[in-house]
Amino acid sequence: MKQSRYFHCAGLLLRGVGTWLSIIVMVTAAFANDLATPAGPVLLTVTGELGKSNHTNSALFDEAMLAALPQHRIETSTPWTDGKKAFEGVLMSDLFDFLGVRDAQRLRAVALNEYEIASPFSEAIEHGALLAMRMDGKPLTRRDKGPIWVVYPRDGNPRIQDERHDARWVWQLTRIEVE
Amino acid sequence: MSIAGKKRTIAGITGLIVTACAVLLVFALHRLIQTETELATGSGESLLYALFQAHDEEQRLIMDAYDWNNGARQPEHAERLQLQIDLAISRLDVVSHGTLGRALADAKEDGVIESARLNLMTFDKSLQAVIMQEGALPQSLLDGLRTDAGKLKAASTRVFLAERDNIGTQRDRYSSVLWEAIIAILLILGCGVFIVARLLASLRTAAKAEDALRRDRDFSNLLLESSGDGVIAFDMDGRCTHWNSVMGEMFPAPSDADVIGQLIKDAYRLPEGHVILNMMRDTLVGQSLHMPAHPIPTGNRYVEKFTYPVWSGRAIVGGILFIRDVTDTHLARMQLVEHRDQLEATVKERTRDLEESLERETRLRELYKGFVSMVSHQFRTPLSIVDSSAQRMIRRGKDMSEEEIRERAGKIRMAILRLTRLVSSTLNATKLDAGEIDFAARRCDLGKLIVEACDRQKETTPNRQFRIELDQLSDWVSCDPLLIEQVVANLISNAVKYSSPPEPIDIRADVDERWIEIKVSDRGVGFPEDERDNLFDRFFRAKTAVGVEGTGIGLHVARTIARMHGGDVAAFQREGGGSTFVLRIPKEETLAA
């Protein structure tokens, strides 16, 4: 939501500066726009050096666009839930492949409540980070760690069963900054 | 206390210390691992953080709600309120599930969260309605949220204090564990010092023992070296363990490398089944062996080998092989044996000469006795005839008629003839014995020879009958006719002499592939069986021959002649009385061969 707010502010600013500048920006945006524009509310914004984008140096996703990406399912227990849960969503690696992200070193995940954490890009891919949107078949909402929760297949991998790594399980994810 | 007892005590103490060390180590590790596990399971901080977050989101919601009530009622404000209530609810959700939920329940603060959630849900319901109507939120709800925020804060404080207590307790526990570990490590260190000291002491003892062992070994080597014999000792694998230089001189190893430590089989390149390997094998199963003096393949030396198993308690641990150079002794003994053999041969030769001389002497004596006996019997009779005739002629003188004189002279002449014959046959035998008779075999008609001999016999004894059967005899036989004629005549005259008319005399020839046998049988007095072997001795007369004129030379001559032909004359008693004499000579083919 922060991102949409920012977009809104930028729009007001542009309107304030002049319509022609606005047109140029729109055209520039249109040039980079090889990714469909989200139709519904934007759930996720990815920024950084992307091969595909639909906004200035960023890619905006609504629910339908995320649902169109390959869906993946993992089952794992987590420190924040009781019992084993089934998560469904998009693998971070699939998302970055889709966006044509190459040679990234770090990624910074930002949540709706401005929680943010940076982690090595390769580790997120290697450990199979999943942008979960459904838990046990039910869509995640903002009231229960949704709409996007970064989850890892924690049960099968002792290397990530650690408090420090647990901090990377960002819930209410809204933005990913790739560096 | 004895040395062994002291050693046992020290070993016991060392064992005890090592055990204590291990126990302490295990204890320290156990305590540390326990602490490590406790370290990993602390969740107080996380709970505190989550409560802080929940409190913060609640506060923000309250602030946004006041903004709304104060007039900020744009759609973005509504949206912000929506987001904020979602966030506030989600924070409560976080602290009521999973490990945080459990930690909260443990801290008995879950009631706070539950009531806050209920209040939020009520607030949410009225919020949705207020947004739709763009009206103001009731102050009571806002006050409720403020109360909840205060409760959350108070809960945070309690959790914080509890956590601080918990951390303090934990720190105390860690501290005590650390002290336990430090004491354990100090004790381990002490044990370590003791163990190192023991180790150094044992090393010193081991060094001393090795020194002693080396001295022993040096002494053993001196012993080995001072032996004049080659000595080589080996273990159960046949590996050389000791070796002296005498052995090296006697049997230099083909490989220049040190023999000690090598398999003897390899060091000397002995093939499988070599006598030394066999001896070693037998020695290692407990046999003590001795191989008498024998030459060694290299050089003209003689050695003796001895092997003995080496026992350690009741088990064989190896063997030892001695090789003694016995060349000098052996050669001396061989020389001695040679001398003895020579001496024995000489003695034997001398003895044989002496025995021969004795036998010759004895035979001569027997001959002499026989001769004297023969002469006394055979020569006396004609001589007495001559003497009595001469006496009568002297006594009668001129009174003797011419006829009587002729008769007496005839008797004298007969006697002289007999004497002459005796003398000539005796001389003949002597010549024969001396090898002065020439033997010249040629083809002759043996049958005719026999018949003529019979005819001649008939002239002197016309009243005897001869039954001659010579059908098997071939036309000619190879022999010396003069000598064989003597044999045949002798056998015929014997048959006539020792039998009386009208008993006939059988003369028969039998021929097989090798021999010609002339058998002359009479039905006369025969001879005693026990004298059969003596019949052919010179001058021997059988008991049955008493009163019959004879020299005892005839059969001897007959046998000598037959043997010159490669044959023999044998005597048999005839069934039904009398005797059979068989002359056997080889057929010409055999003779020629």
Interface residues (C-beta under 8 A of the other chain):
Chain A: M1 R5 H8 T78 P79 W80 T81 D82 L112 N113 T141 R142 R143 D144 K145 E163 W171 Q172
Chain B: S46 Q53 E57 E76 E79 L83 D86 L87 I89 S90 D93 V94 H97 G98 T99 L100 G101
